[in-house]
Amino acid sequence: MKKVGRNIRGWSSVVGLLGILLQLFLLIECAATRRITKKNSQSDLQSLYPPVQLHRLNNHVLVDNGLFNITFSVPGGMINAIQYNDIDNLLENENKLNNRGYWDIVWNKAEKPGIIYDKLEGTNFEVIVQDENQVELSFTRTWKSLNASNLSMNVDKRFIILRGNSGFYSYAILERLEGWPDIDVYQGRMAFKLNEKLFPYMAISDERQRIMPTAKDREMGRELDYPEAVLLTSPTNSFLKGEVDDKYQYSLEDKDNRVHGWISPNPRTGFWMITPSNEFRTGGPVKQDLTSHTGPITLSMFFSTHYAGDILALRFRNGEPWKKVFGPVFIYLNSVSSDDEDIPTLWTDAKEQMLIETENWPYNFPLSQDFVAADQRGTVSGRLLVSDSYVSKRLITANSSFIGLAVPGDVGSWQIENKGYQFWTQTDNEGYFLIKNIIPGNYSLYAWVPGFIGDYKSKNYINITPGSRTRLQTLVYNPPRNGPTLWEIGIPDRTAAEFFIPNPQPRLQNQLYIEHYAEKFRQYGLWDRYTELYPNDDLIYTVGSSNYQTDWFFAHVNRYTFNDEGNKTYIPTTWQIVFDLQEVEKSSNYTLQLALASTNEAELQIRVNDHDADHVPHFTTGLIGKDNAIARHGIHGLYWLYSIDVPGSVLATGNNVIFLKQSRGSSPWSGLMYDYIRLEGPSAND
């Protein structure tokens, strides 16, 4: 029989017969339903669990709820140890005390080079509440109590341990007051470094889970094109030999980044990071970020420049004040008591717990006045439709569209917004939506619709007040369109996933993505596969006979050659789209709709029926992008859309060619990914 989410061994010595009865109840419940409905048991049976106890010692504090105990440094607020399931410490004992469980921020002084890491070590400690059902601890520091050269933020790190809960919550309030120095902030996260001898197995989704290499395996391996990517040459587990390990191979979009973590096979124990809401993350629901990776390390990434670039850095200028609550997130511990239970049971239970935490959001137990309670939040509902007369004379249902509230800005600005809160949902099959638990404030409503290019933004601001329920009139999105479709390449879904993704070099593969074929784009080194597939001539795509799924390489990258010293050098490449037009209206304008899924230090030059690269291009993006999605195995970064006028005078009846040149060479990762390309004929009004 399994024991999941409750470490009940030894309770009888604590609560006697009551503990035995509770154990029997839980085992019967598990056998009947194969899961524990923790939402109900937490409230109904909380009094049957041991009370929460707080023990103060000289330089640390220990909190014990009978299921686990956790030790914090005082006043720093670093997590030194987590004892659970008869394991003295789930964290890595060989690490320094401030390098086991901690919050940190990466920042620098404005306009000054050099990255600074700050582990947000507290200078003051306070017990916010201590009773038999809950302990909440606060570790704070104020900037004015520090050296002026330190991070100019007030920090309040909070930790909550509840009675009967197999895990703990953490959140932080970061604050800058008016007039404080200019700084740039690039990353904020919570990190745990687990005991490597205990936790070899990582899980971040149903398909993406496996035995992982050790830190020593990486040290003994061969570094590849950048430090994060290592070829495992002599791993402890021979099965891993010849594979590539790279933390970016385990990234997730924030909308999917709800639970991930590690499993110990002996004793069978799980350590999980659960994120019940994305409201405090930046960059919108499809922003990508790190999860768990070799270490073993588990992260909660609150904001970063990953897959976006410095445009997503928090830049504070002219004494701008700011305050934001990050979290709470839930660090969940579970275990399996019976030897005949499969280890994956721990993953299944962690997913169930994630659903429970999500359903309970926003929590009713955090005691900071800055965390907005459920009854102080609002809702917005409505319906989104699409108007495109070249597709349908009737309004089109915007089903499965992403729609959300973010700080007021330009169309599409939500993807680079980084200081406020965002609240997103997806429409149903009829285009209806309900956005819940919105923190009071003034917002713009944004959306994008799969199958259509561009972004929607409501004309009116939406003001959320405590308890408000806003019902909007039917919203209609008019996607960019100037004329009928003459031809198209790809699917407008903001990714390059539908295009041709090659197999990796056999010596540079990760077995996980051989088995999980749908995410083959996460394999290392695919940028160099372009040269191997097109060694002499660049890609030519012929409309009507070519297939974008097999004939359009997923990333427009540079070609490598070898210099006299035998080293790789990279040169620009020019792709061609060949198409026929039966007739051309010379006096009319055509439109090339160009949607890009990713750009990194790239410049796309477009020439129509002119192959001379010395001529001024018909259109150029200029130097754009720094999302680095090509190197970091992401199938998209930031979204870009260009509507390019093509005079009929440059087109010909019969054969035509559009030349697409990515003109920035020198790097294997200077390039772009296309989302969708469409040539439109003249509008009916021309």
Phi and psi in degrees as a GROMACS rama.xvg file:
@    title "Ramachandran Plot"
@    xaxis  label "Phi"
@    yaxis  label "Psi"
@TYPE xy
-90.1077  154.585  LYS-2
-124.656  105.742  LYS-3
-118.07  127.66  VAL-4
79.5832  -0.985473  GLY-5
-140.419  118.576  ARG-6
-89.195  90.6407  ASN-7
-99.4323  -3.79512  ILE-8
-65.5933  131.9  ARG-9
91.1149  0.276798  GLY-10
-67.3886  -29.0016  TRP-11
-60.8411  -29.6744  SER-12
-73.0038  -15.3954  SER-13
-98.1712  -45.8902  VAL-14
-123.294  12.5174  VAL-15
60.8188  -137.098  GLY-16
-58.5012  -34.0804  LEU-17
-59.9869  -40.624  LEU-18
-66.1006  -38.2093  GLY-19
-64.6466  -44.2449  ILE-20
-61.4349  -41.5599  LEU-21
-63.9757  -40.2596  LEU-22
-61.1581  -45.3467  GLN-23
-60.6013  -41.153  LEU-24
-59.9198  -46.3631  PHE-25
-67.4604  -39.6003  LEU-26
-65.0311  -41.8148  LEU-27
-63.4568  -41.983  ILE-28
-62.901  -41.2549  GLU-29
-63.2922  -44.7105  CYS-30
-63.4667  -34.5654  ALA-31
-77.4486  -35.9838  ALA-32
-119.406  -7.31354  THR-33
61.9667  15.1496  ARG-34
-161.862  163.402  ARG-35
-108.023  124.3  ILE-36
-81.423  86.4331  THR-37
-68.6354  -25.6132  LYS-38
-59.555  -45.0445  LYS-39
-74.863  -42.4785  ASN-40
-66.0896  -30.0424  SER-41
-63.6588  -41.3492  GLN-42
-83.0437  -41.5684  SER-43
-76.6284  -32.2962  ASP-44
-113.913  8.14049  LEU-45
-55.4025  -39.3213  GLN-46
-67.759  -16.1391  SER-47
-83.1339  -11.3584  LEU-48
-89.7158  159.539  TYR-49
-59.6983  147.332  PRO-50
-69.0883  156.852  PRO-51
-77.8431  134.611  VAL-52
-124.096  142.457  GLN-53
-116.886  127.412  LEU-54
-119.628  119.087  HIS-55
-94.3867  131.294  ARG-56
-126.112  -176.716  LEU-57
-58.2642  -53.8124  ASN-58
-124.254  17.6665  ASN-59
-157.311  170.364  HIS-60
-133.167  139.514  VAL-61
-118.742  132.834  LEU-62
-117.925  131.808  VAL-63
-132.6  125.913  ASP-64
-114.037  15.9474  ASN-65
88.0214  -22.6113  GLY-66
-97.3423  -35.3198  LEU-67
-156.654  167.786  PHE-68
-136.521  154.501  ASN-69
-135.87  139.059  ILE-70
-116.691  128.447  THR-71
-114.164  145.62  PHE-72
-75.5632  149.213  SER-73
-126.539  125.358  VAL-74
-97.1823  9.52292  PRO-75
-66.3834  -34.5057  GLY-76
79.3085  23.9201  GLY-77
-84.7758  142.915  MET-78
-88.5223  112.361  ILE-79
-89.0451  -34.3937  ASN-80
-155.56  146.768  ALA-81
-131.079  115.646  ILE-82
-102.72  127.007  GLN-83
-160.042  144.106  TYR-84
54.7235  42.5979  ASN-85
65.6313  15.835  ASP-86
-100.225  123.812  ILE-87
-61.5217  -38.9819  ASP-88
-152.857  118.183  ASN-89
-70.9269  -20.9213  LEU-90
-89.105  165.136  LEU-91
-74.8322  108.88  GLU-92
-65.4512  -27.3144  ASN-93
-77.0606  -13.3228  GLU-94
-77.6429  157.401  ASN-95
-61.199  157.248  LYS-96
-60.5265  -28.0753  LEU-97
-93.1666  14.3198  ASN-98
-130.587  36.9083  ASN-99
-118.064  -56.3901  ARG-100
-139.613  121.243  GLY-101
-162.508  161.319  TYR-102
-95.3428  151.041  TRP-103
-152.157  163.424  ASP-104
-136.021  141.575  ILE-105
-109.451  127.639  VAL-106
-153.566  174.269  TRP-107
-154.63  169.451  ASN-108
-76.0348  141.102  LYS-109
-54.714  134.544  ALA-110
63.7601  14.5399  GLU-111
-120.868  131.603  LYS-112
-71.0675  163.374  PRO-113
105.011  124.166  GLY-114
-91.7503  138.273  ILE-115
-118.481  129.631  ILE-116
-101.434  130.607  TYR-117
-129.345  119.754  ASP-118
-87.2359  13.5326  LYS-119
53.0632  43.9082  LEU-120
-70.5342  128.613  GLU-121
-74.4413  159.474  GLY-122
-117.325  -9.41355  THR-123
-136.909  146.283  ASN-124
-127.56  138.049  PHE-125
-145.333  139.168  GLU-126
-90.61  112.032  VAL-127
-74.1199  -44.1506  ILE-128
-148.342  144.825  VAL-129
-146.904  105.423  GLN-130
-145.153  -173.629  ASP-131
-69.4683  -17.5693  GLU-132
-104.395  -19.9213  ASN-133
-158.234  141.064  GLN-134
-126.131  129.005  VAL-135
-124.478  126.344  GLU-136
-111.193  147.526  LEU-137
-128.958  127.611  SER-138
-119.228  114.084  PHE-139
-122.298  162.48  THR-140
-153.691  145.834  ARG-141
-111.287  144.348  THR-142
-63.9079  -38.3497  TRP-143
-68.695  -11.7057  LYS-144
-88.3345  -2.80201  SER-145
-107.656  176.364  LEU-146
-65.4396  143.313  ASN-147
-60.9389  -19.9391  ALA-148
-82.2805  -6.55297  SER-149
-77.678  170.059  ASN-150
-54.6599  119.862  LEU-151
-83.4545  71.856  SER-152
-143.108  143.52  MET-153
-84.4336  137.851  ASN-154
-125.753  131.827  VAL-155
-131.966  102.992  ASP-156
-93.3428  127.932  LYS-157
-117.226  145.162  ARG-158
-134.873  135.336  PHE-159
-126.206  128.744  ILE-160
-121.167  123.499  ILE-161
-107.772  153.812  LEU-162
-66.7835  131.232  ARG-163
80.8422  0.592969  GLY-164
-98.9905  129.485  ASN-165
-89.7732  69.8566  SER-166
155.688  -179.56  GLY-167
-140.181  160.518  PHE-168
-109.215  150.963  TYR-169
-143.465  141.02  SER-170
-149.137  166.499  TYR-171
-143.468  145.703  ALA-172
-111.875  118.647  ILE-173
-107.401  138.532  LEU-174
-145.802  139.659  GLU-175
-125.531  134.192  ARG-176
-94.1189  161.574  LEU-177
-60.7526  136.468  GLU-178
90.9819  1.11571  GLY-179
-76.1395  162.604  TRP-180
-62.1371  154.685  PRO-181
-71.6699  131.674  ASP-182
-143.659  161.961  ILE-183
-117.683  132.643  ASP-184
-122.233  124.345  VAL-185
-105.813  -26.3285  TYR-186
-156.276  140.555  GLN-187
-138.881  133.364  GLY-188
-158.835  171.17  ARG-189
-120.105  135.459  MET-190
-130.187  143.591  ALA-191
-130.068  131.752  PHE-192
-112.126  110.432  LYS-193
-88.0283  165.21  LEU-194
-66.0067  114.195  ASN-195
-66.1544  -28.75  GLU-196
-72.5439  -19.4105  LYS-197
-97.7476  -35.7382  LEU-198
-116.562  89.7185  PHE-199
-96.4966  -13.3696  PRO-200
-111.058  125.432  TYR-201
-114.191  144.409  MET-202
-139.322  127.298  ALA-203
-124.773  -12.0057  ILE-204
-161.847  176.467  SER-205
-59.4145  -37.2027  ASP-206
-92.9186  -26.007  GLU-207
-105.438  84.3387  ARG-208
-154.759  143.938  GLN-209
-173.396  167.911  ARG-210
-68.4467  133.822  ILE-211
-110.384  155.277  MET-212
-68.9093  166.6  PRO-213
-94.9282  168.889  THR-214
-62.1314  -37.0055  ALA-215
-67.1932  -36.5395  LYS-216
-56.719  -41.2324  ASP-217
-68.1895  -41.0902  ARG-218
-61.9493  -34.7123  GLU-219
-86.2126  -8.0331  MET-220
-82.0011  -175.424  GLY-221
-107.677  121.419  ARG-222
-65.1552  136.781  GLU-223
-96.7227  -137.234  LEU-224
-72.1098  -15.5098  ASP-225
-152.06  158.791  TYR-226
-60.09  -30.9878  PRO-227
-68.4886  -22.4551  GLU-228
-101.051  122.222  ALA-229
-131.501  134.256  VAL-230
-86.3993  122.791  LEU-231
-80.1754  108.518  LEU-232
-97.3172  -31.7235  THR-233
-140.516  57.5669  SER-234
-71.4016  155.724  PRO-235
-59.9424  -41.1368  THR-236
-92.5447  111.294  ASN-237
-61.4834  -22.3241  SER-238
-60.6361  -26.4318  PHE-239
-88.7439  -6.13099  LEU-240
-60.8157  133.692  LYS-241
86.0611  3.01322  GLY-242
-94.404  162.238  GLU-243
-100.875  134.849  VAL-244
-115.839  128.456  ASP-245
-151.856  123.521  ASP-246
-59.2794  -27.4854  LYS-247
-73.2989  -13.4156  TYR-248
-70.3699  -10.1099  GLN-249
-114.485  22.9371  TYR-250
-72.0414  158.156  SER-251
-137.399  154.192  LEU-252
-70.3993  145.014  GLU-253
-57.5076  -34.1221  ASP-254
-63.3608  -23.8976  LYS-255
-102.796  -6.6576  ASP-256
-90.0786  71.603  ASN-257
-107.703  -29.455  ARG-258
-153.505  134.163  VAL-259
-159.604  162.393  HIS-260
167.048  -153.675  GLY-261
-133.687  155.22  TRP-262
-126.145  134.42  ILE-263
-99.0491  126.257  SER-264
-77.2057  -19.3137  PRO-265
-153.557  106.784  ASN-266
-72.017  155.21  PRO-267
-71.0922  103.095  ARG-268
-140.77  141.91  THR-269
-118.065  143.984  GLY-270
-126.074  118.039  PHE-271
-131.009  139.634  TRP-272
-100.818  117.261  MET-273
-114.626  127.406  ILE-274
-115.876  104.862  THR-275
-79.5945  -13.6857  PRO-276
-149.025  150.196  SER-277
-103.631  8.39183  ASN-278
-60.6996  -28.0954  GLU-279
-95.7257  -3.88428  PHE-280
-82.1899  162.723  ARG-281
-110.424  158.531  THR-282
86.8235  3.26193  GLY-283
87.7317  177.117  GLY-284
-70.3033  -23.0626  PRO-285
-103.074  9.36877  VAL-286
-60.1864  133.683  LYS-287
-99.8245  150.436  GLN-288
-159.674  173.548  ASP-289
-72.6898  159.092  LEU-290
-128.598  -105.786  THR-291
-107.827  153.539  SER-292
-160.862  176.542  HIS-293
-49.992  135.773  THR-294
174.088  -59.3799  GLY-295
-75.5569  135.312  PRO-296
-125.493  138.215  ILE-297
-124.525  131.815  THR-298
-123.091  149.293  LEU-299
-116.971  105.517  SER-300
-89.4369  116.239  MET-301
-89.922  -39.3645  PHE-302
-158.186  151.42  PHE-303
-166.092  171.948  SER-304
-96.6232  4.55846  THR-305
-57.926  136.31  HIS-306
61.2093  20.9129  TYR-307
-143.921  -41.7781  ALA-308
99.7  -177.04  GLY-309
-63.0426  -13.7749  ASP-310
-62.1864  -20.777  ILE-311
-97.7769  6.37368  LEU-312
-69.8353  145.211  ALA-313
-80.3427  111.749  LEU-314
-109.122  116.825  ARG-315
-105.135  121.936  PHE-316
-133.132  154.85  ARG-317
56.4108  35.8874  ASN-318
69.1225  28.2562  GLY-319
-63.4356  126.148  GLU-320
-79.8507  157.419  PRO-321
-166.398  143.683  TRP-322
-150.196  139.881  LYS-323
-153.994  144.98  LYS-324
-100.423  126.764  VAL-325
-110.521  118.946  PHE-326
99.0722  -164.32  GLY-327
-72.2168  148.942  PRO-328
-108.649  161.086  VAL-329
-116.131  123.503  PHE-330
-97.1149  109.74  ILE-331
-105.096  136.657  TYR-332
-118.997  131.169  LEU-333
-141.048  167.804  ASN-334
-155.098  159.076  SER-335
-118.708  128.388  VAL-336
-93.4068  -24.1277  SER-337
-101.563  137.13  SER-338
-66.6967  -21.3899  ASP-339
-90.1198  4.89451  ASP-340
-90.3217  137.902  GLU-341
-71.7151  143.904  ASP-342
-58.4026  -38.5249  ILE-343
-56.8844  -15.1276  PRO-344
-54.997  -34.5983  THR-345
-63.5723  -40.5435  LEU-346
-65.9321  -44.0573  TRP-347
-59.208  -44.6166  THR-348
-65.4053  -38.8297  ASP-349
-61.9805  -38.3324  ALA-350
-64.7995  -41.1692  LYS-351
-62.193  -41.9589  GLU-352
-64.1552  -36.9132  GLN-353
-59.4587  -42.5613  MET-354
-64.2469  -38.6446  LEU-355
-64.8378  -45.7534  ILE-356
-62.3632  -40.6512  GLU-357
-63.9093  -41.979  THR-358
-65.1622  -30.7306  GLU-359
-86.1334  0.396475  ASN-360
-78.2378  140.327  TRP-361
-78.6707  143.898  PRO-362
-63.9073  153.88  TYR-363
-103.724  5.71841  ASN-364
-109.28  -17.6798  PHE-365
-63.006  138.172  PRO-366
-103.711  -2.49677  LEU-367
-68.2591  134.256  SER-368
-65.9486  -16.0924  GLN-369
-80.2412  -17.4369  ASP-370
-85.356  120.499  PHE-371
-82.769  122.662  VAL-372
-73.397  163.67  ALA-373
-59.2765  -41.2349  ALA-374
-74.2819  -6.17003  ASP-375
-101.244  5.03025  GLN-376
-105.854  167.295  ARG-377
-122.684  177.082  GLY-378
-131.864  155.218  THR-379
-134.474  133.468  VAL-380
-134.315  162.887  SER-381
169.81  -162.503  GLY-382
-141.829  140.87  ARG-383
-117.932  128.149  LEU-384
-123.814  165.508  LEU-385
-121.468  137.399  VAL-386
-115.422  112.145  SER-387
-144.006  97.2705  ASP-388
-66.2357  -18.9121  SER-389
-80.1147  -11.8745  TYR-390
-102.454  -43.4779  VAL-391
-154.451  142.741  SER-392
-75.4733  -15.9763  LYS-393
-103.777  160.33  ARG-394
-63.8049  143.423  LEU-395
-105.069  136.983  ILE-396
-69.1878  129.467  THR-397
-92.4273  69.0964  ALA-398
-79.6014  148.197  ASN-399
57.762  29.2425  SER-400
-84.9927  148.233  SER-401
-86.5021  128.596  PHE-402
-141.659  136.057  ILE-403
-163.645  172.824  GLY-404
-109.765  137.361  LEU-405
-150.038  173.773  ALA-406
-53.9945  136.919  VAL-407
-54.64  137.359  PRO-408
-170.053  -165.123  GLY-409
-75.6432  171.038  ASP-410
-57.2637  127.862  VAL-411
79.0184  2.72577  GLY-412
-69.5651  -15.1727  SER-413
-56.5642  -30.2519  TRP-414
-76.1209  -13.1181  GLN-415
-119.315  11.6266  ILE-416
-79.1615  137.642  GLU-417
-141.216  0.878091  ASN-418
-113.846  -21.3632  LYS-419
-101.822  -165.94  GLY-420
-99.8945  152.26  TYR-421
-130.885  145.989  GLN-422
-134.68  113.977  PHE-423
-124.942  153.492  TRP-424
-149.636  -177.288  THR-425
-123.886  144.364  GLN-426
-71.2774  156.923  THR-427
-84.8874  -170.038  ASP-428
-65.1161  -17.9613  ASN-429
-103.886  4.10468  GLU-430
89.0545  3.17478  GLY-431
-80.2003  151.164  TYR-432
-146.669  155.798  PHE-433
-140.351  118.866  LEU-434
-104.598  120.809  ILE-435
-110.686  164.056  LYS-436
57.6886  46.4649  ASN-437
-88.9974  128.898  ILE-438
-69.7897  136.096  ILE-439
-53.337  141.308  PRO-440
160.013  -178.789  GLY-441
-104.971  127.536  ASN-442
-133.432  160.153  TYR-443
-103.194  151.42  SER-444
-102.097  126.647  LEU-445
-121.012  158.075  TYR-446
-161.673  159.736  ALA-447
-144.332  151.16  TRP-448
-118.901  118.102  VAL-449
-56.2407  134.503  PRO-450
97.4454  -8.3222  GLY-451
-133.317  144.854  PHE-452
-82.3724  162.294  ILE-453
86.0569  -175.39  GLY-454
-127.584  146.667  ASP-455
-101.38  142.143  TYR-456
-140.184  131.132  LYS-457
-67.2663  144.328  SER-458
-69.1695  -30.9516  LYS-459
-102.715  144.368  ASN-460
-71.4539  155.359  TYR-461
-118.651  118.306  ILE-462
-101.39  117.24  ASN-463
-98.6092  126.605  ILE-464
-116.708  161.999  THR-465
-54.4644  124.492  PRO-466
77.0699  4.75308  GLY-467
-72.4337  149.762  SER-468
-128.735  106.426  ARG-469
-102.941  121.955  THR-470
-110.77  118.007  ARG-471
-89.775  153.053  LEU-472
-69.0084  164.267  GLN-473
-56.5905  127.792  THR-474
-95.9301  141.165  LEU-475
-125.538  123.028  VAL-476
-98.5176  128.268  TYR-477
-108.001  94.3837  ASN-478
-67.6658  154.648  PRO-479
-54.4975  127.835  PRO-480
-164.921  127.297  ARG-481
-115.907  -14.641  ASN-482
-171.24  -179.538  GLY-483
-68.5631  153.264  PRO-484
-73.7324  123.288  THR-485
-91.7467  -40.0594  LEU-486
-161.148  163.022  TRP-487
-148.132  153.191  GLU-488
-130.374  121.923  ILE-489
93.7607  -171.659  GLY-490
-125.726  127.543  ILE-491
-74.1882  83.8873  PRO-492
-129.838  8.88762  ASP-493
72.0231  13.8538  ARG-494
-134.607  166.829  THR-495
-102.692  18.9757  ALA-496
-64.7033  -24.8819  ALA-497
-81.571  -10.4994  GLU-498
-85.9694  179.204  PHE-499
-73.714  120.072  PHE-500
-113.723  117.188  ILE-501
-76.6544  163.599  PRO-502
-71.3308  150.252  ASN-503
-75.0283  166.956  PRO-504
-59.8864  134.668  GLN-505
-54.0793  -29.7437  PRO-506
-85.4856  0.995456  ARG-507
-131.794  39.6077  LEU-508
-111.331  160.026  GLN-509
-113.553  118.88  ASN-510
-57.2852  -27.6912  GLN-511
-57.865  -38.0332  LEU-512
-94.4538  0.743793  TYR-513
-76.2736  -42.698  ILE-514
-75.5602  -40.8161  GLU-515
-97.5362  79.2833  HIS-516
-63.8733  -29.2096  TYR-517
-62.71  -23.2731  ALA-518
-115.321  39.9402  GLU-519
-60.8181  -23.5934  LYS-520
-62.2857  -13.2291  PHE-521
-82.9802  -1.61854  ARG-522
-68.4494  150.449  GLN-523
-78.6794  145.318  TYR-524
79.214  14.6198  GLY-525
-65.5698  -21.6962  LEU-526
-60.5448  -34.3237  TRP-527
-80.1256  -14.1363  ASP-528
-66.9013  -23.9044  ARG-529
-60.2229  -47.6519  TYR-530
-61.6621  -38.3131  THR-531
-70.605  -28.6936  GLU-532
-87.6127  -28.7698  LEU-533
-126.235  70.3841  TYR-534
-68.1908  -27.1678  PRO-535
-121.554  -45.9385  ASN-536
-115.97  148.185  ASP-537
-80.98  172.545  ASP-538
-62.8087  133.421  LEU-539
-124.704  123.589  ILE-540
-114.407  122.573  TYR-541
-105.468  114.365  THR-542
-62.1046  130.161  VAL-543
102.922  -26.4355  GLY-544
-123.443  -29.3277  SER-545
-81.159  156.952  SER-546
-120.423  122.078  ASN-547
-64.5042  -22.5152  TYR-548
-72.5999  -22.9197  GLN-549
-121.156  -19.739  THR-550
-115.22  -0.899783  ASP-551
-117.573  107.035  TRP-552
-62.1786  141.168  PHE-553
-67.167  -21.392  PHE-554
-135.899  133.012  ALA-555
-86.5918  97.3714  HIS-556
-117.785  175.406  VAL-557
-83.2102  159.73  ASN-558
-96.3062  139.141  ARG-559
-96.3279  146.259  TYR-560
-130.752  176.793  THR-561
-115.323  132.611  PHE-562
-82.8791  -175.774  ASN-563
-62.6622  -26.3969  ASP-564
-85.463  -1.20487  GLU-565
85.5692  10.8791  GLY-566
-94.4042  151.488  ASN-567
-70.836  137.743  LYS-568
-127.638  152.758  THR-569
-118.586  134.84  TYR-570
-125.153  153.638  ILE-571
-63.1645  159.006  PRO-572
-128.344  152.595  THR-573
-127  118.051  THR-574
-94.5971  158.753  TRP-575
-128.166  140.199  GLN-576
-113.814  116.012  ILE-577
-103.373  130.992  VAL-578
-152.386  156.771  PHE-579
-108.306  144.921  ASP-580
-123.435  127.905  LEU-581
-70.9836  -31.9956  GLN-582
-151.984  154.562  GLU-583
-131.84  130.746  VAL-584
-90.2649  96.7084  GLU-585
-60.4186  -30.1464  LYS-586
-90.5581  -0.581784  SER-587
-104.808  165.911  SER-588
-102.05  136.642  ASN-589
-103.902  166.745  TYR-590
-133.141  131.101  THR-591
-103.101  110.971  LEU-592
-88.5104  118.004  GLN-593
-120.803  110.296  LEU-594
-109.824  126.505  ALA-595
-108.706  136.041  LEU-596
-91.4844  -16.3325  ALA-597
-167.283  145.472  SER-598
-144.347  141.543  THR-599
-144.512  106.795  ASN-600
45.9304  51.4557  GLU-601
-119.625  158.252  ALA-602
-140.338  117.595  GLU-603
-98.6031  117.507  LEU-604
-105.091  133.16  GLN-605
-117.938  128.491  ILE-606
-126.292  138.734  ARG-607
-111.059  116.734  VAL-608
54.7988  36.3734  ASN-609
-148.502  106.034  ASP-610
-91.7795  0.417937  HIS-611
-80.3481  107.704  ASP-612
-68.4628  -13.6953  ALA-613
-79.8017  -16.5051  ASP-614
-77.443  151.834  HIS-615
-61.5984  128.877  VAL-616
-66.2242  153.993  PRO-617
-62.6971  -34.109  HIS-618
-153.659  145.616  PHE-619
-140.111  142.798  THR-620
-76.1914  -16.6034  THR-621
70.6917  177.94  GLY-622
-70.4806  121.04  LEU-623
-137.332  152.318  ILE-624
81.7586  147.244  GLY-625
-154.755  39.5783  LYS-626
-85.5239  -15.184  ASP-627
57.0533  27.8254  ASN-628
-69.5643  -26.5961  ALA-629
-64.5386  -48.4307  ILE-630
-70.7574  -30.1117  ALA-631
-99.5971  20.2338  ARG-632
60.5231  34.1588  HIS-633
-103.014  139.838  GLY-634
-84.4419  0.900911  ILE-635
-161.003  160.978  HIS-636
-127.803  -118.965  GLY-637
-86.1726  151.532  LEU-638
-94.2387  134.578  TYR-639
-128.335  142.37  TRP-640
-135.098  131.355  LEU-641
-127.672  131.231  TYR-642
-106.83  109.597  SER-643
-108.415  122.133  ILE-644
-71.2937  132.695  ASP-645
-124.076  104.326  VAL-646
-60.8054  138.819  PRO-647
-58.7635  -22.9925  GLY-648
-67.1451  -19.555  SER-649
-95.0553  -3.94109  VAL-650
-97.172  159.975  LEU-651
-127.166  148.606  ALA-652
-70.0608  125.981  THR-653
102.299  -132.691  GLY-654
-78.4944  135.937  ASN-655
-137.147  155.984  ASN-656
-137.875  129.834  VAL-657
-103.976  126.046  ILE-658
-100.48  126.578  PHE-659
-114.306  107.233  LEU-660
-110.635  120.979  LYS-661
-88.4552  104.075  GLN-662
-88.6079  -6.73501  SER-663
-94.5216  111.65  ARG-664
-96.4043  -154.887  GLY-665
81.2693  -22.0071  SER-666
-129.484  143.039  SER-667
-67.9992  -17.7102  PRO-668
-110.087  5.5288  TRP-669
-78.4873  113.142  SER-670
175.436  -168.395  GLY-671
-151.368  163.921  LEU-672
-119.691  135.491  MET-673
-86.4713  143.044  TYR-674
-95.9501  -47.1985  ASP-675
-168.209  139.885  TYR-676
-131.114  134.285  ILE-677
-141.08  132.31  ARG-678
-100.442  124.178  LEU-679
-106.988  141.846  GLU-680
-77.3351  177.091  GLY-681
-60.4106  148.078  PRO-682
-72.9111  164.619  SER-683
-65.683  -18.8429  ALA-684
-87.0942  -10.4366  ASN-685
